[in-house]
């Protein structure tokens, strides 16, 4: 696999080595030893999530203030624009964002360490998205950063208004959000 740094240290694009021929393709989507080496520490995943969404659905920007989750995410059908925001006050990149297109075609994955808000918008007619998480979902600790907070300035590749659930519409701007030390 190939590891590509993003503008935010610790957030990494993982590109698997794909073997293809006339029959189709094969790639190793998860290898604990190679992943731990790539991120520079041992990571234990405890939960896998799978979502499916229609075009222009925007999910996020979600995070947990306790039971924090690192996430390894990928799109296995369709295409999404994936975005993360650094919520670690002690970080030199606090409040900055990074974004990547993840798709079934490019097979890229994104490693999102603990301390980040995460979300994505669906660019294709339909997308299926997989998450590996380092801690369990804890709804009592879930928070939502406002997806279009001008202080963060994510440049979402949207054609029109996104489709959001009410909780995502009610996200907090960075200035009011619970953050990490």
Z-matrix of the N, CA and C atoms (Angstrom, degrees):
N
C 1 1.446
C 2 1.515 1 109.60
N 3 1.305 2 114.24 1 156.01
C 4 1.454 3 121.47 2 178.10
C 5 1.529 4 107.89 3 -112.89
N 6 1.333 5 116.37 4 137.32
C 7 1.459 6 121.64 5 -179.27
C 8 1.521 7 108.03 6 -113.75
N 9 1.331 8 116.23 7 129.07
C 10 1.459 9 122.59 8 -177.97
C 11 1.525 10 108.31 9 -120.21
N 12 1.319 11 116.77 10 124.94
C 13 1.468 12 121.28 11 177.61
C 14 1.523 13 109.62 12 -72.82
N 15 1.322 14 116.04 13 149.82
C 16 1.464 15 121.78 14 174.11
C 17 1.528 16 107.97 15 -104.34
N 18 1.311 17 116.64 16 -174.74
C 19 1.462 18 121.60 17 178.79
C 20 1.523 19 112.08 18 -68.52
N 21 1.321 20 117.82 19 -13.91
C 22 1.461 21 121.80 20 179.22
C 23 1.523 22 108.61 21 -112.97
N 24 1.330 23 117.90 22 115.92
C 25 1.465 24 120.07 23 179.98
C 26 1.522 25 112.04 24 -54.28
N 27 1.312 26 115.82 25 135.11
C 28 1.453 27 122.33 26 179.60
C 29 1.515 28 113.74 27 97.05
N 30 1.330 29 117.89 28 -26.26
C 31 1.464 30 121.51 29 175.39
C 32 1.525 31 106.06 30 -87.43
N 33 1.325 32 116.18 31 120.79
C 34 1.458 33 120.71 32 -171.11
C 35 1.526 34 112.21 33 -126.82
N 36 1.321 35 115.36 34 142.30
C 37 1.457 36 122.13 35 170.09
C 38 1.523 37 106.79 36 -93.14
N 39 1.312 38 115.81 37 128.35
C 40 1.464 39 122.06 38 179.46
C 41 1.520 40 107.53 39 -109.75
N 42 1.326 41 116.30 40 121.95
C 43 1.461 42 121.84 41 178.13
C 44 1.522 43 108.83 42 -112.77
N 45 1.331 44 117.52 43 109.86
C 46 1.457 45 119.21 44 -179.33
C 47 1.525 46 111.51 45 -71.14
N 48 1.311 47 115.35 46 154.90
C 49 1.458 48 120.68 47 173.70
C 50 1.524 49 107.23 48 -81.67
N 51 1.338 50 115.86 49 120.14
C 52 1.457 51 121.74 50 -174.68
C 53 1.528 52 109.08 51 -106.26
N 54 1.331 53 115.07 52 132.66
C 55 1.456 54 121.58 53 177.06
C 56 1.525 55 107.03 54 -110.52
N 57 1.327 56 116.21 55 119.02
C 58 1.456 57 119.26 56 -177.61
C 59 1.509 58 112.58 57 -133.94
N 60 1.307 59 114.72 58 153.66
C 61 1.457 60 122.31 59 174.05
C 62 1.528 61 108.09 60 -154.79
N 63 1.307 62 117.52 61 -165.61
C 64 1.462 63 121.63 62 -176.28
C 65 1.534 64 112.54 63 -62.01
N 66 1.321 65 117.66 64 -21.17
C 67 1.464 66 121.49 65 -179.51
C 68 1.524 67 113.09 66 -80.99
N 69 1.350 68 116.57 67 -21.63
C 70 1.466 69 120.39 68 -175.27
C 71 1.519 70 110.01 69 141.10
N 72 1.312 71 116.56 70 -141.36
C 73 1.465 72 119.76 71 -178.99
C 74 1.523 73 110.53 72 -144.29
N 75 1.328 74 114.33 73 165.93
C 76 1.458 75 123.27 74 174.04
C 77 1.515 76 107.42 75 -143.72
N 78 1.316 77 116.47 76 139.07
C 79 1.458 78 120.52 77 168.47
C 80 1.509 79 109.70 78 -152.81
N 81 1.311 80 114.22 79 154.68
C 82 1.453 81 121.74 80 177.74
C 83 1.523 82 107.09 81 -85.95
N 84 1.329 83 117.54 82 109.96
C 85 1.459 84 120.46 83 -176.39
C 86 1.525 85 112.06 84 -85.92
N 87 1.320 86 117.97 85 -16.98
C 88 1.454 87 120.00 86 178.06
C 89 1.523 88 109.86 87 -149.58
N 90 1.328 89 115.89 88 128.91
C 91 1.450 90 123.36 89 174.82
C 92 1.525 91 105.77 90 -144.80
N 93 1.318 92 116.58 91 108.33
C 94 1.465 93 121.41 92 -175.02
C 95 1.534 94 112.56 93 -56.68
N 96 1.305 95 117.55 94 -46.56
C 97 1.466 96 121.23 95 -177.26
C 98 1.533 97 110.86 96 -62.49
N 99 1.332 98 117.47 97 -47.63
C 100 1.467 99 120.97 98 -179.46
C 101 1.530 100 111.08 99 -66.14
N 102 1.332 101 117.20 100 -39.09
C 103 1.463 102 120.15 101 179.86
C 104 1.528 103 110.96 102 -66.33
N 105 1.331 104 116.97 103 -48.17
C 106 1.471 105 119.92 104 179.51
C 107 1.527 106 111.37 105 -58.22
N 108 1.316 107 116.19 106 -39.01
C 109 1.463 108 120.02 107 177.13
C 110 1.524 109 110.72 108 -65.21
N 111 1.315 110 117.43 109 -40.66
C 112 1.464 111 121.57 110 -178.62
C 113 1.520 112 112.28 111 -65.12
N 114 1.353 113 117.38 112 -40.02
C 115 1.463 114 120.12 113 -177.81
C 116 1.526 115 112.74 114 -91.67
N 117 1.334 116 117.06 115 -8.78
C 118 1.459 117 120.64 116 174.65
C 119 1.516 118 115.34 117 81.13
N 120 1.326 119 117.24 118 18.87
C 121 1.462 120 121.03 119 177.24
C 122 1.521 121 109.06 120 -164.20
N 123 1.305 122 115.73 121 162.47
C 124 1.462 123 120.18 122 176.24
C 125 1.525 124 108.58 123 -76.98
N 126 1.318 125 115.58 124 130.54
C 127 1.466 126 122.02 125 179.22
C 128 1.522 127 107.58 126 -122.79
N 129 1.332 128 115.51 127 131.75
C 130 1.463 129 120.78 128 178.59
C 131 1.520 130 108.33 129 -114.78
N 132 1.314 131 115.90 130 119.68
C 133 1.457 132 121.18 131 176.52
C 134 1.527 133 109.09 132 -93.86
N 135 1.354 134 115.60 133 139.25
C 136 1.461 135 120.06 134 -176.54
C 137 1.521 136 113.27 135 -120.79
N 138 1.321 137 117.67 136 -11.45
C 139 1.464 138 119.81 137 -175.26
C 140 1.517 139 109.42 138 -149.71
N 141 1.328 140 116.62 139 140.19
C 142 1.461 141 123.13 140 172.04
C 143 1.519 142 108.07 141 -113.76
N 144 1.329 143 116.99 142 137.04
C 145 1.459 144 123.01 143 177.69
C 146 1.522 145 108.51 144 -123.52
N 147 1.327 146 116.28 145 150.29
C 148 1.460 147 122.18 146 -179.75
C 149 1.517 148 106.81 147 -138.05
N 150 1.330 149 117.24 148 121.86
C 151 1.465 150 120.26 149 177.39
C 152 1.523 151 109.54 150 -122.39
N 153 1.320 152 114.81 151 154.71
C 154 1.460 153 121.79 152 174.74
C 155 1.520 154 106.91 153 -129.55
N 156 1.331 155 115.63 154 137.83
C 157 1.464 156 119.85 155 -175.33
C 158 1.518 157 110.49 156 -147.55
N 159 1.326 158 114.86 157 152.93
C 160 1.459 159 122.26 158 177.75
C 161 1.523 160 110.82 159 -87.62
N 162 1.327 161 115.86 160 168.56
C 163 1.458 162 122.93 161 179.91
C 164 1.537 163 110.54 162 -53.37
N 165 1.317 164 115.46 163 139.15
C 166 1.469 165 125.60 164 178.22
C 167 1.520 166 114.46 165 72.00
N 168 1.335 167 118.81 166 3.33
C 169 1.465 168 119.37 167 172.41
C 170 1.527 169 106.89 168 -70.56
N 171 1.319 170 115.00 169 129.53
C 172 1.462 171 121.24 170 176.00
C 173 1.518 172 107.23 171 -115.32
N 174 1.318 173 116.05 172 122.27
C 175 1.469 174 122.59 173 178.44
C 176 1.521 175 107.89 174 -112.23
N 177 1.327 176 116.10 175 120.30
C 178 1.457 177 119.02 176 177.30
C 179 1.504 178 111.87 177 126.05
N 180 1.247 179 112.72 178 -176.20
C 181 1.454 180 134.10 179 10.36
C 182 1.534 181 108.29 180 -95.45
N 183 1.323 182 117.85 181 113.92
C 184 1.460 183 122.88 182 -171.72
C 185 1.524 184 112.19 183 -103.57
N 186 1.340 185 114.06 184 151.88
C 187 1.469 186 121.81 185 173.15
C 188 1.513 187 107.87 186 -162.74
N 189 1.324 188 116.83 187 166.16
C 190 1.456 189 122.64 188 176.59
C 191 1.519 190 108.64 189 -119.53
N 192 1.342 191 117.27 190 132.14
C 193 1.468 192 121.50 191 -177.73
C 194 1.520 193 112.34 192 -81.21
N 195 1.318 194 118.69 193 -21.20
C 196 1.462 195 124.90 194 169.38
C 197 1.518 196 104.93 195 -131.86
N 198 1.313 197 116.20 196 163.60
C 199 1.469 198 119.19 197 -172.25
C 200 1.526 199 108.37 198 52.00
N 201 1.337 200 115.36 199 46.62
C 202 1.466 201 120.57 200 -175.90
C 203 1.525 202 110.55 201 -59.04
N 204 1.322 203 114.53 202 147.06
C 205 1.458 204 120.29 203 -175.68
C 206 1.520 205 111.77 204 -117.98
N 207 1.330 206 116.13 205 126.25
C 208 1.446 207 120.92 206 160.20
C 209 1.519 208 105.76 207 -83.50
N 210 1.331 209 116.83 208 148.71
C 211 1.461 210 119.94 209 -177.03
C 212 1.520 211 110.47 210 -134.88
N 213 1.309 212 115.76 211 135.69
C 214 1.456 213 122.52 212 168.33
C 215 1.520 214 105.09 213 -109.97
N 216 1.338 215 116.69 214 114.57
C 217 1.461 216 120.83 215 -171.19
C 218 1.522 217 111.01 216 -119.74
N 219 1.343 218 114.61 217 151.56
C 220 1.460 219 120.01 218 176.62
C 221 1.512 220 109.70 219 -158.52
N 222 1.310 221 115.69 220 156.72
C 223 1.455 222 123.41 221 178.50
C 224 1.529 223 107.35 222 -107.67
N 225 1.332 224 116.93 223 121.90
C 226 1.466 225 120.23 224 -176.49
C 227 1.525 226 113.29 225 -105.11
N 228 1.327 227 116.93 226 -8.27
C 229 1.468 228 121.76 227 173.87
C 230 1.513 229 107.10 228 -147.80
N 231 1.330 230 117.08 229 127.81
C 232 1.459 231 120.52 230 -179.59
C 233 1.517 232 113.02 231 83.75
N 234 1.351 233 114.70 232 -151.84
C 235 1.469 234 120.42 233 -173.94
C 236 1.523 235 109.45 234 -149.80
N 237 1.339 236 115.63 235 138.70
C 238 1.461 237 121.90 236 176.84
C 239 1.514 238 109.80 237 -133.07
N 240 1.330 239 115.31 238 158.76
C 241 1.457 240 121.95 239 166.04
C 242 1.519 241 105.20 240 -104.11
N 243 1.321 242 116.44 241 118.78
C 244 1.451 243 123.76 242 -175.50
C 245 1.522 244 108.85 243 -103.89
N 246 1.341 245 117.40 244 134.65
C 247 1.461 246 120.95 245 -177.60
C 248 1.522 247 110.93 246 -132.78
N 249 1.327 248 115.75 247 144.77
C 250 1.462 249 122.58 248 176.08
C 251 1.517 250 108.57 249 -131.60
N 252 1.334 251 115.37 250 149.40
C 253 1.466 252 122.01 251 177.82
C 254 1.518 253 108.07 252 -128.48
N 255 1.328 254 116.44 253 129.79
C 256 1.455 255 122.66 254 179.38
C 257 1.528 256 109.12 255 -74.25
N 258 1.336 257 116.67 256 118.59
C 259 1.466 258 122.12 257 -179.88
C 260 1.528 259 112.53 258 -110.76
N 261 1.329 260 116.72 259 18.39
C 262 1.463 261 121.54 260 179.44
C 263 1.536 262 108.36 261 -92.89
N 264 1.333 263 117.06 262 107.36
C 265 1.475 264 121.61 263 -176.44
C 266 1.524 265 112.69 264 -57.34
N 267 1.323 266 118.15 265 -31.40
C 268 1.465 267 120.94 266 -178.84
C 269 1.532 268 112.73 267 -79.63
N 270 1.312 269 117.61 268 -4.88
C 271 1.464 270 121.54 269 -177.42
C 272 1.526 271 111.19 270 -84.73
N 273 1.329 272 117.59 271 140.72
C 274 1.471 273 119.62 272 174.65
C 275 1.531 274 112.63 273 -65.73
N 276 1.343 275 117.41 274 -13.63
C 277 1.470 276 120.18 275 178.59
C 278 1.534 277 111.57 276 -106.98
N 279 1.333 278 117.15 277 20.50
C 280 1.471 279 120.64 278 178.65
C 281 1.526 280 110.30 279 -53.88
N 282 1.339 281 115.80 280 130.79
C 283 1.459 282 121.41 281 178.00
C 284 1.512 283 114.71 282 82.75
N 285 1.340 284 117.48 283 -6.91
C 286 1.471 285 120.02 284 177.88
C 287 1.517 286 109.95 285 -87.01
N 288 1.328 287 114.75 286 158.02
C 289 1.453 288 120.18 287 -179.16
C 290 1.515 289 111.03 288 -123.46
N 291 1.319 290 115.03 289 159.58
C 292 1.465 291 122.81 290 172.17
C 293 1.518 292 106.63 291 -136.50
N 294 1.321 293 116.68 292 147.11
C 295 1.457 294 120.66 293 -179.57
C 296 1.514 295 111.37 294 -140.90
N 297 1.324 296 115.19 295 149.34
C 298 1.463 297 122.64 296 -179.65
C 299 1.510 298 109.96 297 -143.94
N 300 1.320 299 116.39 298 145.23
C 301 1.464 300 120.89 299 170.02
C 302 1.520 301 107.01 300 -84.58
N 303 1.322 302 114.87 301 124.67
C 304 1.460 303 121.93 302 176.02
C 305 1.521 304 106.92 303 -117.09
N 306 1.325 305 116.24 304 135.35
C 307 1.459 306 118.76 305 -177.59
C 308 1.520 307 111.22 306 -149.44
N 309 1.325 308 114.41 307 164.52
C 310 1.459 309 119.78 308 173.93
C 311 1.526 310 109.73 309 -62.80
N 312 1.326 311 116.00 310 -31.92
C 313 1.460 312 120.12 311 -178.05
C 314 1.534 313 112.24 312 -73.62
N 315 1.355 314 117.79 313 -45.86
C 316 1.472 315 118.13 314 -176.97
C 317 1.527 316 112.83 315 -85.12
N 318 1.332 317 118.01 316 -14.92
C 319 1.466 318 124.66 317 174.71
C 320 1.531 319 113.27 318 57.56
N 321 1.319 320 117.15 319 18.12
C 322 1.466 321 120.42 320 179.14
C 323 1.519 322 110.83 321 -72.35
N 324 1.322 323 114.74 322 149.75
C 325 1.457 324 122.45 323 173.71
C 326 1.520 325 107.49 324 -121.13
N 327 1.320 326 116.64 325 157.52
C 328 1.457 327 120.88 326 177.34
C 329 1.515 328 108.37 327 -125.93
N 330 1.341 329 115.86 328 127.71
C 331 1.460 330 121.67 329 173.89
C 332 1.528 331 107.36 330 -93.35
N 333 1.338 332 115.02 331 121.44
C 334 1.462 333 123.33 332 -179.85
C 335 1.530 334 106.87 333 -115.97
N 336 1.329 335 118.24 334 104.23
C 337 1.464 336 119.25 335 -178.91
C 338 1.535 337 112.16 336 -67.55
N 339 1.311 338 115.61 337 168.94
C 340 1.447 339 121.59 338 174.18
C 341 1.533 340 108.58 339 -57.95
N 342 1.339 341 116.46 340 147.50
C 343 1.461 342 120.60 341 177.80
C 344 1.515 343 114.61 342 98.08
N 345 1.326 344 117.12 343 9.99
C 346 1.461 345 122.03 344 -178.73
C 347 1.522 346 110.50 345 -123.11
N 348 1.327 347 116.16 346 146.10
C 349 1.461 348 121.61 347 166.48
C 350 1.523 349 106.58 348 -85.54
N 351 1.331 350 116.29 349 146.63
C 352 1.463 351 120.85 350 -174.92
C 353 1.525 352 110.07 351 -136.60
N 354 1.327 353 115.72 352 142.50
C 355 1.453 354 120.58 353 174.72
C 356 1.517 355 110.79 354 -162.53
N 357 1.325 356 115.05 355 171.21
C 358 1.461 357 119.46 356 177.53
C 359 1.518 358 109.70 357 -153.19
N 360 1.340 359 114.84 358 157.97
C 361 1.458 360 121.65 359 172.92
C 362 1.528 361 107.56 360 -124.03
N 363 1.328 362 115.69 361 140.95
C 364 1.462 363 121.41 362 -177.40
C 365 1.531 364 109.44 363 -83.49
N 366 1.325 365 116.20 364 125.44
C 367 1.462 366 122.66 365 -179.26
C 368 1.532 367 112.25 366 -95.78
N 369 1.318 368 116.97 367 -28.83
C 370 1.464 369 121.92 368 -178.89
C 371 1.529 370 109.45 369 -90.52
N 372 1.324 371 116.93 370 176.40
C 373 1.466 372 120.04 371 178.45
C 374 1.525 373 112.10 372 -61.52
N 375 1.316 374 116.37 373 -30.22
C 376 1.463 375 122.88 374 -177.40
C 377 1.518 376 108.00 375 -154.50
N 378 1.318 377 117.42 376 145.97
C 379 1.465 378 120.34 377 176.93
C 380 1.521 379 110.11 378 -145.05
N 381 1.325 380 114.34 379 146.86
C 382 1.461 381 121.25 380 171.34
C 383 1.514 382 107.16 381 -118.50
N 384 1.326 383 114.57 382 133.64
C 385 1.461 384 122.61 383 -169.36
C 386 1.521 385 108.85 384 -128.46
N 387 1.338 386 116.53 385 132.91
C 388 1.462 387 121.98 386 -179.96
C 389 1.522 388 110.31 387 -114.74
N 390 1.338 389 115.84 388 140.47
C 391 1.461 390 122.64 389 177.23
C 392 1.522 391 108.54 390 -127.52
N 393 1.310 392 117.28 391 132.50
C 394 1.459 393 122.50 392 165.08
C 395 1.527 394 104.65 393 -104.06
N 396 1.341 395 118.23 394 131.52
C 397 1.461 396 120.06 395 -177.40
C 398 1.525 397 111.38 396 -122.27
N 399 1.332 398 115.14 397 150.38
C 400 1.460 399 121.28 398 -177.58
C 401 1.523 400 113.02 399 -88.70
N 402 1.313 401 117.81 400 -7.84
C 403 1.454 402 121.14 401 173.63
C 404 1.529 403 107.78 402 -145.38
N 405 1.316 404 115.29 403 165.28
C 406 1.454 405 120.78 404 -175.99
C 407 1.522 406 111.12 405 -77.75
N 408 1.314 407 115.78 406 153.49
C 409 1.455 408 121.32 407 174.73
C 410 1.524 409 108.67 408 -61.75
N 411 1.324 410 116.08 409 129.76
C 412 1.464 411 122.54 410 -179.75
C 413 1.527 412 107.47 411 -131.23
N 414 1.336 413 117.94 412 90.49
C 415 1.464 414 120.46 413 -173.81
C 416 1.527 415 114.17 414 -56.22
N 417 1.331 416 117.93 415 -30.00
C 418 1.457 417 120.23 416 179.91
C 419 1.535 418 112.05 417 -68.70
N 420 1.314 419 117.43 418 -17.87
C 421 1.471 420 121.93 419 179.95
C 422 1.525 421 112.78 420 -106.95
N 423 1.327 422 117.02 421 -1.81
C 424 1.466 423 119.84 422 -177.56
C 425 1.527 424 110.29 423 -72.76
N 426 1.322 425 114.85 424 137.99
C 427 1.459 426 122.19 425 175.74
C 428 1.519 427 107.73 426 -132.71
N 429 1.336 428 115.49 427 161.40
C 430 1.460 429 120.75 428 179.48
C 431 1.515 430 109.24 429 -130.94
N 432 1.315 431 115.68 430 124.37
C 433 1.458 432 122.96 431 172.63
C 434 1.523 433 107.00 432 -85.44
N 435 1.314 434 117.00 433 135.62
C 436 1.464 435 121.38 434 -178.22
C 437 1.527 436 110.41 435 -58.51
N 438 1.313 437 115.65 436 123.72
C 439 1.471 438 122.62 437 -172.81
C 440 1.519 439 112.79 438 -61.13
N 441 1.332 440 118.14 439 -30.11
C 442 1.471 441 120.52 440 -175.51
C 443 1.527 442 112.68 441 -117.54
N 444 1.328 443 117.03 442 29.57
C 445 1.463 444 121.02 443 179.36
C 446 1.532 445 108.97 444 -60.13
N 447 1.339 446 118.38 445 119.44
C 448 1.465 447 120.38 446 -179.34
C 449 1.535 448 113.03 447 -63.29
N 450 1.327 449 117.65 448 -23.42
C 451 1.472 450 120.08 449 177.90
C 452 1.527 451 111.14 450 -67.93
N 453 1.318 452 117.53 451 -26.29
C 454 1.460 453 122.13 452 177.41
C 455 1.529 454 109.41 453 -91.16
N 456 1.327 455 116.72 454 -47.06
C 457 1.462 456 121.55 455 173.14
C 458 1.510 457 116.98 456 74.80
N 459 1.323 458 118.07 457 34.51
C 460 1.469 459 119.05 458 177.39
C 461 1.524 460 109.09 459 -61.31
N 462 1.316 461 115.65 460 132.16
C 463 1.465 462 121.38 461 177.41
C 464 1.534 463 108.32 462 -94.12
N 465 1.330 464 115.33 463 81.53
C 466 1.460 465 121.44 464 179.03
C 467 1.532 466 108.84 465 -69.86
N 468 1.309 467 118.90 466 131.92
C 469 1.474 468 121.28 467 177.80
C 470 1.529 469 110.89 468 -81.30
N 471 1.312 470 115.64 469 73.33
C 472 1.462 471 121.69 470 -175.27
C 473 1.516 472 111.36 471 -103.40
N 474 1.315 473 115.31 472 143.94
C 475 1.458 474 122.10 473 169.71
C 476 1.519 475 105.26 474 -111.58
N 477 1.339 476 117.15 475 88.64
C 478 1.458 477 120.93 476 -176.23
C 479 1.512 478 111.13 477 98.35
N 480 1.317 479 115.22 478 -167.64
C 481 1.459 480 121.30 479 -178.36
C 482 1.528 481 110.81 480 -81.34
N 483 1.339 482 116.89 481 141.50
C 484 1.463 483 119.21 482 177.55
C 485 1.522 484 111.27 483 -76.81
N 486 1.327 485 115.67 484 161.10
C 487 1.459 486 122.72 485 173.30
C 488 1.530 487 106.86 486 -94.65
N 489 1.339 488 115.90 487 117.61
C 490 1.463 489 121.91 488 -175.85
C 491 1.518 490 110.74 489 -127.06
N 492 1.329 491 116.56 490 150.25
C 493 1.461 492 119.22 491 172.19
C 494 1.538 493 107.50 492 -80.34
N 495 1.325 494 118.47 493 158.13
C 496 1.467 495 121.11 494 -177.02
C 497 1.531 496 114.28 495 -53.87
N 498 1.326 497 117.48 496 -39.23
C 499 1.474 498 119.63 497 -179.69
C 500 1.529 499 111.51 498 -63.50
N 501 1.329 500 117.85 499 -33.79
C 502 1.464 501 120.33 500 178.79
C 503 1.526 502 110.86 501 -74.67
N 504 1.319 503 116.96 502 -33.36
C 505 1.473 504 120.48 503 174.85
C 506 1.524 505 111.36 504 -64.48
N 507 1.338 506 116.30 505 -29.04
C 508 1.466 507 121.81 506 -177.42
C 509 1.525 508 112.80 507 -94.49
N 510 1.333 509 118.08 508 16.05
C 511 1.456 510 120.64 509 179.51
C 512 1.517 511 112.04 510 -58.38
N 513 1.318 512 116.07 511 157.24
C 514 1.466 513 122.01 512 -179.66
C 515 1.529 514 110.52 513 -90.19
N 516 1.328 515 117.70 514 140.99
C 517 1.461 516 119.59 515 171.85
C 518 1.530 517 109.65 516 -67.64
N 519 1.306 518 116.81 517 158.53
C 520 1.463 519 122.12 518 -177.08
C 521 1.531 520 111.81 519 -52.21
N 522 1.311 521 118.02 520 -40.89
C 523 1.470 522 121.41 521 -178.13
C 524 1.523 523 112.66 522 -62.14
N 525 1.333 524 117.97 523 -21.99
C 526 1.468 525 121.61 524 -178.46
C 527 1.520 526 112.62 525 -112.60
N 528 1.302 527 117.89 526 -4.15
C 529 1.464 528 122.26 527 -174.81
C 530 1.523 529 111.58 528 -77.02
N 531 1.341 530 114.72 529 147.82
C 532 1.449 531 119.62 530 169.60
C 533 1.522 532 107.04 531 -71.88
N 534 1.319 533 116.49 532 131.90
C 535 1.456 534 120.79 533 -177.63
C 536 1.537 535 108.84 534 -125.44
N 537 1.304 536 115.58 535 -174.12
C 538 1.465 537 121.97 536 -176.42
C 539 1.535 538 109.09 537 -111.26
N 540 1.332 539 116.25 538 155.48
C 541 1.488 540 118.61 539 178.86
C 542 1.518 541 112.31 540 -59.51
